[in-house]
Every structure is written in structure tokens, then in C-alpha cells.
């Protein structure tokens, strides 16, 4: 199965050099009878900023570029449902575990998870619970505020979509590599979906923006860990057996 993420006119400047190989890959998928899912960002962000495209615009652009989208499944989504603090290392493992819990319990965000359950979930996701807190206090605040969540908009529903691709090996293309594409990958990991990255058809942020994102992530993480870990949540919020 071929998964195309955010190949849409709003971001053409970032992936213009991939148009020819993308059209070749879509043509190959059509000849082979491969399933193609074409996921794109809605025209408006949650804050009302115009950052994506309408479905009509995506289809019109696809026709203009000679893309074979007739048999593709087009899926509209919104922007960002996993904070950038959870894209690597221990934090990524925590995000995957929390997303899996949200799916199992039909919850929307990490803010809905009771504190005692959240502490247990994070402890189960890696082997150094106290160390995670020491080095990732900012991540804890993000978790409690609901920064790990199921998408508010995913056409047809995220869980039904994940169920529809179970048992398939998904070829992932598109972008941005460390943003929407990575969120989709993290969510597939939580659902146990096998996938691989086709790096030749993946695009990233412009270099100057990539540097800004990396710098912000570094600021969010303390360079030195504390010697001892404080309580993760107020004692009154915790339930003891």
C-alpha cells in the first residue's frame, strides 16, 4: 500500500523537485493495482489560519499535474496532534504508549488520562521512570495539557482508517518529515501497523525553519538532569492502592 502525506499545492515549494518521481510512483501503483491513500491538510488550521487546501483544490491540482488520483482514497485531516517534544528517544516511546492507551479507552487527549494511570503508562513505556522526569519536565507539562492526542479532524475517523490498513505493509511518502508525516508514523506504531519510509519521496522543512524547530526542541529539554525526581503530580491527585 502506498501512503502519500501532504503532497498538496500549499506546500509545492517544499517538494517541487519530487513531482516527477511522485507521478511515476503513482503510475506504477495504478499499473500494479496497489491501494493508494492520499492524505492532505484541511484548508484551515485549528486557529483559523489558512495553511492547507480544500478537497476541490487538491483534486484540481492533481489533474493539472497529470497525477493518477482516480483510484486513490483522499483523506482530509487537520494539523498537529502530537507535540514536537515527543518525536525521538524516550519521549517518542512515551507518545506511542499514550496514543495506544487513547485508542484502547476511546479518549481524545492525554489530558483526559487520570494522573495515577498516566504515571503507570509512562513507567511502563521505558526502564527509567525517574530519569525521564529529570530530563523531560517540559514534556510532562505537555502531556498533562493534552499535547498528545487523536486528531480532531481525520476524514472517516483515525481508528477506522487504521483498522482498514492493518495487515498491510505501508510505504510512507510525503512530508513534512518531522511534522505531519512523523505524526502519522507515530500513530501507526501505536496501532501496530507495519510501515517503511521511502526516503526518495519524503520532503522536509526548508533548512532555516528546520534549524528553528531543532533549536526550540533543545531549549525545551534541560541539558542537565536533576539529582532527584519530585512528585510528577500533586499528591492529592494520586490514588494509592
C-alpha positions as CSV (number, residue, x, y, z in Angstrom):
1,X,0.0,0.0,0.0
2,X,1.2,3.5,-0.9
3,X,0.6,6.3,1.6
4,X,1.1,9.9,0.4
5,X,1.1,12.6,3.1
6,X,0.6,16.3,2.3
7,X,1.5,16.3,-1.3
8,X,-0.7,19.3,-2.0
9,X,-0.4,22.7,-3.6
10,X,0.0,24.6,-0.3
11,X,3.5,23.0,0.1
12,X,4.6,22.8,-3.5
13,X,7.7,24.9,-2.9
14,X,8.9,22.3,-0.4
15,X,8.6,19.2,-2.7
16,X,8.5,20.6,-6.3
17,X,11.6,18.6,-7.2
18,X,9.7,15.4,-6.2
19,X,6.8,15.9,-8.6
20,X,8.2,13.8,-11.5
21,X,9.2,10.8,-9.3
22,X,5.9,11.1,-7.4
23,X,3.9,10.9,-10.6
24,X,6.0,7.9,-11.7
25,X,5.3,6.1,-8.4
26,X,1.6,6.8,-8.6
27,X,1.6,5.5,-12.2
28,X,3.4,2.4,-11.0
29,X,0.8,1.9,-8.2
30,X,-2.0,2.2,-10.8
31,X,-0.5,-0.4,-13.0
32,X,0.1,-2.8,-10.1
33,X,-3.4,-2.2,-8.7
34,X,-1.9,-1.0,-5.4
35,X,-4.0,0.7,-2.9
36,X,-3.2,4.4,-2.6
37,X,-4.2,6.7,0.3
38,X,-3.6,10.4,-0.3
39,X,-3.8,12.3,3.0
40,X,-3.8,16.1,3.0
41,X,-4.2,19.1,5.4
42,X,-7.5,20.9,5.5
43,X,-7.5,24.5,4.3
44,X,-7.7,26.0,7.8
45,X,-5.6,25.2,10.9
46,X,-7.4,24.8,14.3
47,X,-6.6,28.5,14.9
48,X,-8.3,29.5,11.6
49,X,-5.1,30.2,9.7
50,X,-5.1,29.3,6.0
51,X,-2.3,26.8,5.7
52,X,-3.7,23.8,3.7
53,X,-6.1,23.2,0.8
54,X,-9.7,22.4,0.1
55,X,-10.5,19.0,-1.4
56,X,-11.6,20.7,-4.6
57,X,-8.2,22.4,-4.9
58,X,-6.3,19.2,-4.3
59,X,-8.3,17.4,-7.0
60,X,-7.9,20.3,-9.4
61,X,-4.1,20.4,-8.8
62,X,-3.8,16.7,-9.2
63,X,-5.5,16.9,-12.6
64,X,-3.3,19.9,-13.7
65,X,-0.2,17.9,-12.8
66,X,-1.3,14.8,-14.5
67,X,-1.4,12.7,-11.4
68,X,-3.3,9.4,-11.4
69,X,-5.6,10.0,-8.4
70,X,-8.7,8.5,-9.8
71,X,-8.4,5.3,-7.7
72,X,-6.7,6.9,-4.7
73,X,-8.5,7.4,-1.4
74,X,-8.3,11.1,-0.5
75,X,-8.4,11.8,3.3
76,X,-8.6,15.2,4.8
77,X,-7.0,15.9,8.2
78,X,-6.0,18.7,10.5
79,X,-2.6,19.9,11.7
80,X,-0.6,18.6,14.6
81,X,-1.8,16.1,17.3
82,X,1.5,15.1,18.9
83,X,3.8,17.8,20.4
84,X,7.3,18.2,18.8
85,X,8.8,17.2,22.2
86,X,7.8,13.6,21.6
87,X,9.5,12.8,18.3
88,X,12.6,10.9,19.4
89,X,14.1,8.8,22.2
90,X,12.2,8.2,25.5
91,X,9.7,10.9,24.6
92,X,8.7,9.1,21.4
93,X,8.2,5.8,23.3
94,X,6.0,7.6,25.8
95,X,3.9,9.2,22.9
96,X,3.4,5.8,21.3
97,X,2.3,4.2,24.6
98,X,-0.1,7.1,25.4
99,X,-1.6,7.0,21.9
100,X,-2.2,3.3,22.2
101,X,-4.0,3.9,25.5
102,X,-6.1,6.7,24.0
103,X,-7.2,4.3,21.2
104,X,-8.0,1.4,23.7
105,X,-10.0,3.7,26.0
106,X,-11.7,5.8,23.3
107,X,-10.1,9.0,24.8
108,X,-9.2,12.2,22.8
109,X,-6.1,13.6,24.6
110,X,-3.5,12.8,27.2
111,X,-5.2,15.4,29.5
112,X,-8.1,13.0,29.9
113,X,-6.0,10.3,31.4
114,X,-6.2,10.2,35.3
115,X,-2.8,11.1,36.9
116,X,-2.2,7.7,38.5
117,X,-2.9,6.0,35.2
118,X,-0.7,8.4,33.3
119,X,2.2,7.7,35.7
120,X,1.8,4.0,35.3
121,X,1.6,4.3,31.5
122,X,4.8,6.3,31.3
123,X,6.6,4.0,33.7
124,X,5.7,1.0,31.5
125,X,7.0,2.6,28.3
126,X,10.7,2.7,29.3
127,X,13.0,1.5,32.0
128,X,14.0,4.8,33.8
129,X,10.9,6.5,35.1
130,X,12.6,8.9,37.4
131,X,15.2,9.7,34.8
132,X,12.5,10.6,32.3
133,X,11.1,13.1,34.7
134,X,14.5,14.6,35.5
135,X,15.3,15.2,31.8
136,X,11.8,15.9,30.5
137,X,9.9,18.1,32.9
138,X,8.7,20.2,30.0
139,X,7.4,17.0,28.4
140,X,5.4,16.3,31.5
141,X,3.6,19.6,31.3
142,X,2.8,19.0,27.7
143,X,1.4,15.5,28.5
144,X,-0.8,16.9,31.2
145,X,-2.0,19.8,29.0
146,X,-3.2,17.3,26.3
147,X,-0.4,17.7,23.8
148,X,-0.6,14.0,22.8
149,X,-4.0,13.5,21.2
150,X,-6.0,11.8,18.5
151,X,-6.6,14.2,15.5
152,X,-9.7,16.4,15.8
153,X,-10.2,16.0,12.0
154,X,-9.4,12.9,10.1
155,X,-11.9,12.1,7.4
156,X,-13.8,8.9,8.2
157,X,-12.1,8.6,11.6
158,X,-8.5,7.8,12.5
159,X,-9.3,4.4,14.2
160,X,-11.4,3.1,11.3
161,X,-8.6,4.1,8.9
162,X,-6.0,2.3,11.0
163,X,-8.2,-0.8,11.1
164,X,-8.6,-0.6,7.3
165,X,-4.8,-0.8,6.7
166,X,-4.0,-3.5,9.3
167,X,-2.1,-6.4,7.9
168,X,-0.6,-4.3,5.1
169,X,3.0,-3.1,4.8
170,X,2.7,0.6,4.3
171,X,5.1,2.6,2.1
172,X,5.2,6.1,3.5
173,X,5.9,9.1,1.3
174,X,5.4,12.9,1.7
175,X,6.1,15.4,4.4
176,X,7.0,17.3,6.3
177,X,9.4,14.7,7.6
178,X,9.5,15.9,11.2
179,X,5.9,17.1,11.3
180,X,2.7,15.6,9.9
181,X,4.5,12.6,8.3
182,X,6.1,11.7,11.7
183,X,2.7,12.1,13.5
184,X,1.2,9.6,11.1
185,X,4.1,7.2,11.7
186,X,3.9,7.5,15.5
187,X,0.1,6.8,15.3
188,X,0.7,3.8,13.1
189,X,3.3,2.5,15.5
190,X,0.8,2.8,18.3
191,X,-1.7,0.8,16.3
192,X,0.8,-1.9,15.4
193,X,0.9,-1.1,11.7
194,X,4.0,-2.1,9.7
195,X,5.4,0.6,7.6
196,X,8.6,1.7,5.9
197,X,9.9,5.1,4.7
198,X,10.5,5.7,1.0
199,X,13.2,8.4,1.6
200,X,13.4,9.3,-2.1
201,X,9.8,10.6,-1.9
202,X,10.0,12.4,1.5
203,X,10.4,16.1,1.9
204,X,11.4,18.3,4.8
205,X,11.0,21.8,6.1
206,X,13.2,24.5,4.4
207,X,16.6,24.4,6.2
208,X,16.2,27.6,8.1
209,X,12.9,26.5,9.6
210,X,14.3,23.1,10.4
211,X,17.1,24.8,12.4
212,X,14.5,26.8,14.3
213,X,12.5,23.8,15.2
214,X,15.5,21.9,16.4
215,X,16.6,24.8,18.5
216,X,13.2,25.1,20.1
217,X,13.3,21.4,21.0
218,X,16.7,21.7,22.6
219,X,15.5,24.7,24.7
220,X,12.6,22.6,25.9
221,X,14.9,19.8,27.2
222,X,17.0,20.5,30.2
223,X,20.7,19.9,29.4
224,X,21.3,18.6,32.8
225,X,19.2,16.2,34.9
226,X,18.3,16.8,38.5
227,X,19.7,14.6,41.2
228,X,16.3,13.5,42.5
229,X,12.9,13.5,40.9
230,X,10.0,15.4,42.5
231,X,6.4,14.2,42.5
232,X,5.1,14.2,39.0
233,X,1.6,15.2,40.1
234,X,0.2,16.8,43.3
235,X,-0.2,14.2,45.9
236,X,-4.0,14.9,46.1
237,X,-4.4,13.8,42.5
238,X,-2.9,10.4,43.1
239,X,-4.7,7.3,44.1
240,X,-2.8,4.8,46.2
241,X,-3.8,1.1,46.4
